[in-house]
Amino acid sequence: AALLAGRNKAAWVTGTTLLSLAKILENMELGHNILHGQWDWMRDPDIHSTTWEWDFVTPSRSWQHTHNDLHHRWTNVVGKDNDVGYNLLRMDEDQPWTPKNLGNPLYNALLAPVFEWGIAVYDLELVEYKEGKKSKEALLKDLKALGRKAITQFTKDYAATPALAMLTGSAKHALFGTLAANAIRNVWAHAVIFCGHFPEGTDTFTEEMVEGETRGDWYVRQMIGSANISGSKFMHIMTGNLSHQIEHHLFPDLPSNRYAEVAPKVREICQRYGLKYTTGPLLKQVGSSWAKVFKLALP
């Protein structure tokens, strides 16, 4: 509401800040966790994984396929988990180097403020389509779903909100405030997600390494292929508890507010069996992830 009076600088800053926080909470603490089915046990159709449509441009169903079905199953398996670089970045030494990888840092910097659009394109699985692994019918279906969602998001953020703000002569200010809020949310989501599997200490795996993988092996892969972020309770909430990435990958449908409770037990098990438990402050994990982006830009 403050953005509707955005001609006033204080109102614009307040409105943009609150809208940024709202979008972060909706995506991270609500959307991501609801779409994992963490609250399906309540049988509430308003917060159920089969009905929730989040404030993110990629359609929920498309994201659930690439994230829940593929990424969580094949976590950090190069060649199976396309989240290892999102078909854009070179994020593992087992990924062949080409001259275009010199742009790794630039690509990542450009990706961060438009992260939701990067994920939307990634969820179309264009590489899989080119390789014949996805049918034309499936691609067209996903394109139509994305088109409908994009129109909805544009209408809500960049048409309806500025139109209302015209009543106070603040249409332009409301538009820029909404653009800023989306960019802030995107940069935050990008940072948190990159801290989940790319910091120093996380392992990647080849397809040969997971052949004949047992259920126990799968759990080990989730633990040593993921990384946590240490910090305050507020920080954990703002990350949607993805700061407990290790626990999330072990128990993806466990309500996220329980991760802090189980984390010490998971850490103790890792110590007992000599397994890595990678964690660190936000700035350290972000820096470590970016260091990998720069390092793997080179052969």
VMD Tcl script that draws the C-alpha trace (Angstrom):
set ca {
  {0.00 0.00 0.00}
  {2.89 2.36 0.72}
  {3.96 2.13 -2.93}
  {0.64 3.66 -3.94}
  {2.00 6.86 -2.42}
  {5.45 6.28 -3.85}
  {6.01 9.90 -4.86}
  {6.98 10.34 -1.23}
  {10.53 8.99 -0.85}
  {9.92 7.49 2.60}
  {6.75 5.78 1.37}
  {8.63 4.40 -1.66}
  {11.46 2.98 0.44}
  {9.01 1.54 2.96}
  {6.79 0.03 0.28}
  {9.67 -1.44 -1.71}
  {11.25 -2.93 1.42}
  {8.01 -4.49 2.63}
  {7.13 -5.83 -0.82}
  {10.62 -7.35 -1.12}
  {10.23 -9.06 2.26}
  {6.75 -10.30 1.34}
  {7.95 -11.79 -1.94}
  {10.93 -13.45 -0.24}
  {8.73 -14.99 2.45}
  {6.15 -16.13 -0.09}
  {8.76 -17.83 -2.26}
  {11.13 -19.23 0.33}
  {9.20 -19.96 3.52}
  {5.78 -20.58 1.93}
  {5.95 -21.51 -1.76}
  {9.03 -23.72 -1.81}
  {8.00 -25.66 1.28}
  {4.32 -25.98 0.40}
  {5.23 -27.27 -3.07}
  {7.33 -29.96 -1.40}
  {4.18 -31.19 0.32}
  {5.39 -30.21 3.76}
  {1.91 -29.15 4.82}
  {-0.17 -31.67 2.85}
  {-0.85 -33.55 6.08}
  {-3.18 -30.70 7.11}
  {-5.44 -31.49 4.14}
  {-6.05 -27.78 3.68}
  {-6.67 -27.13 -0.04}
  {-5.39 -23.56 0.33}
  {-1.87 -24.65 1.29}
  {-1.57 -27.96 -0.53}
  {1.22 -28.96 -2.92}
  {-1.30 -29.76 -5.66}
  {-3.08 -26.39 -5.56}
  {-0.53 -23.75 -4.55}
  {0.57 -21.31 -7.25}
  {3.39 -19.11 -6.06}
  {4.43 -15.52 -6.76}
  {7.23 -16.65 -9.08}
  {7.05 -16.61 -12.85}
  {7.72 -20.32 -13.40}
  {4.51 -22.37 -12.97}
  {4.41 -24.48 -9.82}
  {3.87 -27.75 -11.69}
  {6.89 -27.19 -13.97}
  {9.12 -26.36 -11.02}
  {7.95 -29.39 -9.05}
  {9.04 -31.62 -11.93}
  {12.56 -30.26 -12.36}
  {13.12 -29.64 -8.65}
  {11.24 -32.28 -6.66}
  {11.31 -35.10 -9.20}
  {14.76 -34.59 -10.71}
  {17.02 -32.43 -8.54}
  {16.13 -34.10 -5.25}
  {16.42 -37.55 -6.77}
  {19.74 -36.96 -8.54}
  {21.31 -34.36 -6.23}
  {24.75 -33.31 -7.54}
  {25.02 -36.20 -10.01}
  {26.67 -34.54 -12.99}
  {24.72 -35.42 -16.12}
  {21.55 -36.20 -14.18}
  {21.05 -33.16 -11.94}
  {20.95 -30.18 -14.27}
  {20.84 -27.87 -11.26}
  {24.63 -28.28 -11.39}
  {25.01 -25.14 -13.47}
  {21.41 -24.89 -14.74}
  {22.62 -25.59 -18.30}
  {24.24 -22.15 -18.18}
  {27.24 -22.23 -15.85}
  {30.16 -24.62 -15.54}
  {29.99 -25.62 -11.86}
  {31.94 -28.89 -11.80}
  {35.28 -30.02 -13.18}
  {33.61 -33.05 -14.78}
  {31.64 -30.68 -17.02}
  {33.67 -30.19 -20.23}
  {35.22 -26.74 -20.60}
  {34.48 -24.62 -23.66}
  {35.49 -21.00 -24.39}
  {31.97 -19.79 -23.55}
  {32.64 -20.81 -19.94}
  {34.95 -17.80 -19.66}
  {31.73 -15.85 -19.20}
  {30.80 -17.81 -16.05}
  {31.06 -14.80 -13.69}
  {29.23 -12.48 -16.09}
  {26.44 -14.99 -16.70}
  {25.97 -15.51 -12.97}
  {25.93 -11.77 -12.24}
  {23.30 -11.22 -14.93}
  {21.30 -14.23 -13.74}
  {20.93 -13.09 -10.13}
  {18.54 -10.10 -10.58}
  {16.37 -12.01 -13.07}
  {16.67 -15.38 -11.35}
  {12.95 -16.21 -11.58}
  {13.12 -15.88 -15.36}
  {16.25 -18.00 -15.51}
  {14.46 -20.73 -13.57}
  {11.40 -20.39 -15.81}
  {13.49 -20.98 -18.94}
  {15.39 -23.81 -17.22}
  {12.11 -25.50 -16.26}
  {11.14 -25.67 -19.94}
  {13.90 -28.29 -20.36}
  {14.99 -26.94 -23.74}
  {18.18 -29.00 -23.65}
  {16.17 -32.16 -23.07}
  {13.94 -31.22 -26.01}
  {16.95 -30.70 -28.30}
  {18.32 -34.08 -27.22}
  {15.02 -35.81 -28.00}
  {14.28 -36.56 -24.34}
  {11.23 -34.28 -24.26}
  {8.43 -34.31 -26.80}
  {7.27 -31.31 -28.77}
  {3.81 -31.70 -27.22}
  {5.24 -31.57 -23.70}
  {7.31 -28.49 -24.55}
  {4.33 -26.67 -26.05}
  {2.27 -27.51 -22.98}
  {4.95 -26.05 -20.72}
  {5.33 -22.97 -22.94}
  {1.60 -22.29 -22.77}
  {1.62 -22.68 -18.98}
  {4.57 -20.29 -18.71}
  {2.88 -17.80 -21.02}
  {-0.27 -17.77 -18.89}
  {1.75 -17.38 -15.70}
  {3.91 -14.60 -17.15}
  {0.81 -12.66 -18.21}
  {-0.63 -13.04 -14.71}
  {2.59 -11.85 -13.07}
  {3.03 -8.91 -15.44}
  {-0.58 -7.85 -14.98}
  {-0.36 -8.00 -11.19}
  {3.05 -6.38 -10.75}
  {3.48 -4.03 -13.69}
  {-0.07 -3.07 -14.71}
  {-2.51 -3.31 -11.80}
  {-0.20 -1.86 -9.14}
  {0.93 1.17 -11.19}
  {-2.67 1.70 -12.33}
  {-3.83 1.97 -8.72}
  {-0.93 4.29 -7.95}
  {-2.12 6.65 -10.70}
  {-4.73 7.83 -8.23}
  {-1.95 9.50 -6.24}
  {0.24 10.35 -9.21}
  {2.69 7.61 -8.22}
  {2.36 5.18 -11.13}
  {6.00 5.45 -12.20}
  {7.23 5.14 -8.64}
  {5.06 2.07 -8.01}
  {6.37 0.44 -11.19}
  {10.00 1.00 -10.23}
  {9.28 -0.14 -6.67}
  {7.80 -3.40 -7.90}
  {10.72 -3.93 -10.29}
  {13.13 -3.33 -7.42}
  {11.26 -5.70 -5.10}
  {11.31 -8.48 -7.67}
  {15.03 -7.92 -8.29}
  {15.80 -7.97 -4.55}
  {13.82 -11.19 -4.13}
  {15.62 -12.73 -7.11}
  {19.09 -11.79 -5.84}
  {18.28 -13.21 -2.40}
  {16.84 -16.45 -3.77}
  {19.83 -16.84 -6.08}
  {22.28 -16.36 -3.20}
  {20.50 -18.80 -0.89}
  {20.09 -21.49 -3.53}
  {23.71 -21.26 -4.69}
  {24.80 -21.74 -1.07}
  {22.95 -25.06 -1.01}
  {25.23 -27.16 -3.21}
  {28.16 -25.10 -4.51}
  {30.28 -24.01 -1.50}
  {33.66 -25.60 -0.86}
  {33.21 -28.92 0.89}
  {30.22 -30.18 -1.09}
  {30.75 -33.25 -3.25}
  {29.54 -34.03 -6.75}
  {29.10 -37.47 -8.25}
  {29.38 -39.21 -11.59}
  {26.64 -41.39 -13.00}
  {28.87 -44.42 -12.52}
  {29.21 -43.64 -8.81}
  {25.46 -43.94 -8.24}
  {24.92 -47.16 -10.17}
  {23.43 -49.70 -7.78}
  {23.02 -47.00 -5.15}
  {21.25 -48.25 -2.02}
  {18.81 -46.22 0.04}
  {21.56 -45.64 2.58}
  {23.92 -44.47 -0.16}
  {21.27 -42.01 -1.32}
  {21.07 -40.45 2.15}
  {24.85 -40.15 2.33}
  {24.88 -38.41 -1.07}
  {22.32 -35.90 0.15}
  {24.43 -35.10 3.22}
  {27.81 -34.68 1.57}
  {26.39 -33.02 -1.55}
  {24.63 -30.25 0.36}
  {25.71 -27.30 2.50}
  {24.07 -25.32 5.29}
  {24.15 -21.65 6.28}
  {24.61 -20.76 9.93}
  {22.87 -17.72 11.36}
  {20.01 -16.27 13.37}
  {16.44 -17.50 13.53}
  {15.40 -14.51 11.41}
  {17.91 -15.51 8.73}
  {16.62 -19.09 8.77}
  {13.06 -17.82 8.24}
  {14.13 -15.55 5.38}
  {15.80 -18.48 3.65}
  {12.70 -20.62 4.07}
  {14.94 -22.79 6.27}
  {16.96 -23.68 3.18}
  {19.81 -22.63 5.45}
  {19.26 -26.21 6.66}
  {19.85 -27.56 3.16}
  {21.34 -30.83 4.41}
  {18.31 -31.61 6.55}
  {15.98 -30.47 3.76}
  {17.55 -32.92 1.33}
  {17.28 -35.74 3.82}
  {13.65 -34.96 4.66}
  {12.21 -32.76 1.87}
  {8.60 -33.17 3.01}
  {9.29 -32.51 6.70}
  {7.81 -29.12 7.76}
  {10.68 -26.65 7.51}
  {10.24 -25.36 11.06}
  {11.47 -28.76 12.29}
  {14.85 -28.63 10.53}
  {16.55 -26.70 13.34}
  {15.38 -29.40 15.74}
  {16.81 -32.32 13.76}
  {20.01 -30.56 12.61}
  {22.09 -31.37 15.74}
  {21.13 -35.04 15.42}
  {22.11 -35.12 11.75}
  {25.40 -33.39 12.52}
  {26.17 -35.89 15.28}
  {25.55 -38.79 12.89}
  {27.91 -37.22 10.34}
  {30.61 -36.83 12.99}
  {30.10 -40.38 14.23}
  {30.61 -41.89 10.77}
  {33.25 -39.48 9.52}
  {31.01 -37.74 6.98}
  {31.34 -34.09 6.04}
  {28.77 -31.65 7.43}
  {29.41 -28.48 5.44}
  {28.16 -25.27 7.02}
  {29.20 -21.64 7.50}
  {27.96 -18.03 7.71}
  {26.05 -16.60 4.76}
  {28.85 -14.37 3.46}
  {31.35 -17.23 3.64}
  {29.06 -19.59 1.73}
  {28.17 -16.97 -0.88}
  {31.85 -16.13 -1.33}
  {32.75 -19.81 -1.65}
  {30.07 -20.33 -4.30}
  {31.26 -17.34 -6.30}
  {34.86 -18.53 -6.00}
  {33.79 -21.74 -7.73}
  {32.04 -19.72 -10.44}
  {35.29 -17.87 -11.17}
  {37.53 -20.93 -10.83}
  {35.53 -23.07 -13.25}
  {35.41 -20.32 -15.84}
  {38.94 -21.46 -16.65}
  {40.03 -24.84 -18.08}
}
mol new
graphics top color blue
foreach p $ca { graphics top sphere $p radius 0.5 }
foreach p [lrange $ca 0 end-1] q [lrange $ca 1 end] { graphics top cylinder $p $q radius 0.2 }
display resetview
